[in-house]
Amino acid sequence: MFLQNTRKVSTNYLCKQHFRMGNIMRIAIGADHGGYTLKEKIKIAKGEIKWVDVGAFNDDSSNYAEFAHAVAKKVQNHEVDFGILICRSGIGVSIAANRHKGVYAALCFNKLMATSARSHNNANILCFAADYTSFDQAQEMVQAFLSTVFESGGRHEVRVKTIDDLTGK
């Protein structure tokens, strides 16, 4: 389910329209071993969300592509509202997730990038780098990402459609 308002809105954490509909936001979250600890902290701190955790479930060595694929499929199939992916650099999970049709994964390093990823690019998966992101920064990015809606109907929608048209996504 995608929220199609034209302005940024927020209530504490979640989009007002989503709250009004009586829904709890469903977020798929995944990380490899390098992002495992940060993933677990985010889930605990944001309990008002229904988390769909696809792993990793410990900090043993693991393959980021598997978790990126699992989150991307859930977003692609509309089983969740958004996704969050974490690996050490954030690059691997964002590349892997973006291979899926209808998935717009954005690697962000701060709150402003996370806001822009949603409002201008209609990103539906937030990616970040565990090695370069503090827990406080991660919380700020998650809050900004989930409380911002896509500015549909204008130049940004045209640009996203152009990406789809040029890539066949």
N, C-alpha and C positions, 0 to 999 in steps of 0.2 A: 504494500500500500504506500503510495507516494503522496505527500502533502503538497497541494498545488496552490497555496496562497501566493500572493505576489509581494508580500512584505515580510521582513524579519519579525518574528514574534517569540516571546518566551514567557514561561511561568516557572520560576525557580529553575527548571531544568528542561522540561519537555514542551513541545509545541502546544499552544492553546487549543487548536482545532483537534488535535489528537486526544487531549484531555476531555474536551467537550463531548467527544464521541464515546466516552467511557472506556476507552481502550488503554491498555498498558503497552507501552512501546516495547517491541520485540527486537532485540539486537543480537545478531550472530557475532561472536567474538572468537578469534583464534590467534595463536602465537606459536612460534617454534620455541625451542629451549631458551634462546636468548631473550625472548619477550615474555616467557612464562610468569615470572615474578610480577612484572608490571601488569599483566593481564589479570592476575588474581587480585591485586590491590584495587584495580579499577572496578571489578565486579563487586567487591565488598563495599566500596565507597558509594556506589550507585545502586542501592538495593531496590529503588522504585522501578527498575527496569526488569523485564523478563529476559534474562540472558540465555542465549542458546550457545553454549560453550562447545566448540568442536575440537578443542585441544590446543596445544599439548597439555597433558595432565600432570607433568612433572618436568624437571629441568634436565632430563636425559637428552642427549643429542637427538635431534629430529629434523625432518625435512620441511622447510617453510612452505614449499609448493603444495603439499598435501593440505595444509590448513587454509591456505589462500584459496585453493580450489573448493574446499568444503564451505567456506563462508560465501564465496562468490556464487556457488550454486544455490544456496539458500536465498540470497538476494535476488538472483536471476529468476528463481521460481516463485518469488513473492511470499516465501515462507516466513520472512522477517521484514522489518521495516528498513533497517540499515545494517551495515557490518562494520566491524573494527578488526584490523589486522596489525600485528606487531611482530617484527623481527629485529635483529640487531641494527641493521641499517635502514630498514623500512623499504628499501629498494626492491628486494626480491619479492616480497609479498604484493607490492603494488604492481609490479610487472606481471606476476602470475595471475592476479585477480583481473587485471584489465584484458586478459585474453578471452574473457567470457562476454558474450553478447548481452547488452543491456547493463553492464557493470561499468561504473565510473569510479575507480579507486584513486584517491588523491593522497599522496605522501605530503604530510604537513609537519611543520616544525614550530608553529605557534598558533595562537588563537585567531589572529587575523587571516592566516592562510586557511584554517579550518572553516571560518565563516565564509570566505570567498569561494572555497571549494563547493559549498552547498549553494550559496546564493547566485553565483555566476556560472558554475559548471555542472550543477545538478549531481554532484558526487553522491554516491550512495554507500560507499565504503571509505572510512577514514583509516589511513595507514600512518604509523609512525615508528620511529627508530628508538628502540630501547636503549641503545648506547648513547644517544644524544638527547633524550627526553627525560626530564625529572617527573616524578609522580604528580607534582603540582601542575606542571605544564600539560601533562596528559589529561588531567581532570579538566583544565581550562579548555583544551581542544575538544574533548568529548562534549562538554557542555555547549560550546559554541556550535559545533557541528550539528548536534541533535536539536538545538533550539532555533536553527536558521532554516528558512524555507527557500526554495528555488524561486528566483524572480522570473516567472514564466511570462510569456506574452511579449517579450521585447527582444533586444539585440542578443541577449545571452541565450535565449531559447533558439534563435536562428543559428547561432554558432554551434550549440550542441547538436542541433539537427544536421548541420553541415558535417560534423564529425561522423555522425551515423551514416550519412549519405556517401561520404568519401571512403569509409571503411567497410561498409556493408554490415555494420553492427546494428 
